[in-house]
């Protein structure tokens, strides 16, 4: 049986402040650091060993992964890709969610957050938050840099990366993926073949490993949280 472990990064400072984060490179909160350690400890307790790890290029996911690997006493190859980044929240990034609800209404904000095909207001290229103003993205083609994303957009960058880079590893290696709420929602929608309605209600816990048991064709048999 093939096992794939997925982990949403621990609570970030902007999770704590209830802000839209997206591609903003925000660190873990103290609670997020603790969640990452707990994830590593439960994986160690259950006997998990990994050969390769995949993560985004954002520090909250990177730090979560590093803490987990430290708890497991593992030094393994790590593959970093912006294609595992959180969904890009456009001009909402940095805004407080409650204040945004007051300004735009509960229903509109719910659509921006949970619908699969509605994009938040876009950034402009002269906005300081535009990704190409960040050295993290200096080697990425401008055509691949979003100004905003809906979940379909996120699926369209996460799933091809999963198929091209992660799936080939699964039959021969023990794999862990540490990413973000929406990039993992995108991946889980693909793996479990969820409908748009099902994925709209999907919540993923921070810092709690999800184990997918897959058959030889990489189709899901079952999945469960470890904590």
BELVEN-V832518 format. One record per backbone hydrogen bond with DSSP energy under -1.0 kcal/mol. CO is the residue of the C=O (numbers start at 1). NH is the residue of the N-H. E is the energy in kcal/mol with one decimal. If there is no record, write none. Layout:
BEGIN
co-><CO CO>
nh-><NH NH>
e-><E E>
END
This chain:
BEGIN
co-><2 4 5 6 7 8 11 12 13 14 15 18 20 21 24 27 29 30 31 32 33 34 35 36 37 38 39 40 41 42 43 44 52 53 54 55 58 59 60 61 62 63 64 65 66 67 68 69 77 79 81 82 88 89 90 92 95 96 97 98 99 100 101 105 106 107 108 109 110 111 116 121 124 127 130 131 134 135 137 141 142 147 150 151 152 154 154 155 158 159 160 161 162 166 166 169 169 174 174 175 176 177 179 180 181 182 183 184 185 186 187 188 189 195 196 199 209 210 211 212 213 213 214 215 219 222 224>
nh-><214 212 177 210 179 207 29 16 17 19 18 97 94 24 26 13 33 34 35 36 37 38 39 40 41 42 43 44 45 46 48 47 176 79 178 81 62 63 64 65 66 67 68 69 70 71 72 74 53 55 84 85 149 92 93 95 20 100 101 102 103 104 105 109 110 111 112 113 114 115 152 91 127 130 133 134 137 138 140 144 145 123 154 155 156 157 158 159 162 163 164 165 167 169 170 172 173 51 52 5 54 7 9 184 185 186 187 188 189 190 191 192 194 199 200 202 226 6 224 4 221 222 2 218 215 213 211>
e-><-3.5 -3.1 -2.8 -3.2 -2.2 -2.8 -2.5 -2.2 -1.4 -3.0 -1.2 -3.2 -3.6 -2.2 -1.7 -2.4 -2.3 -1.9 -2.5 -2.2 -2.2 -2.5 -2.3 -2.2 -2.4 -2.4 -2.1 -2.2 -2.7 -1.9 -2.7 -1.3 -1.5 -2.9 -2.5 -2.0 -2.3 -3.1 -1.2 -2.5 -2.6 -2.4 -2.3 -2.7 -2.2 -2.3 -1.7 -2.5 -2.2 -2.4 -1.7 -1.8 -1.7 -2.0 -1.5 -2.6 -2.3 -2.2 -2.1 -2.0 -1.8 -2.8 -2.5 -2.1 -2.4 -2.1 -2.4 -2.2 -3.1 -1.6 -2.4 -3.1 -1.9 -2.3 -2.5 -2.4 -2.1 -1.5 -1.8 -2.2 -1.6 -2.3 -1.9 -2.9 -2.4 -1.0 -2.6 -2.4 -2.5 -2.7 -2.5 -2.8 -3.3 -1.3 -1.0 -1.1 -2.2 -2.7 -1.6 -2.0 -2.3 -2.7 -2.2 -2.5 -1.6 -2.3 -1.7 -3.0 -2.5 -1.5 -2.8 -2.8 -1.6 -2.3 -1.5 -1.1 -2.2 -2.8 -1.7 -2.4 -3.5 -1.2 -2.0 -2.3 -2.7 -2.8 -3.1>
END
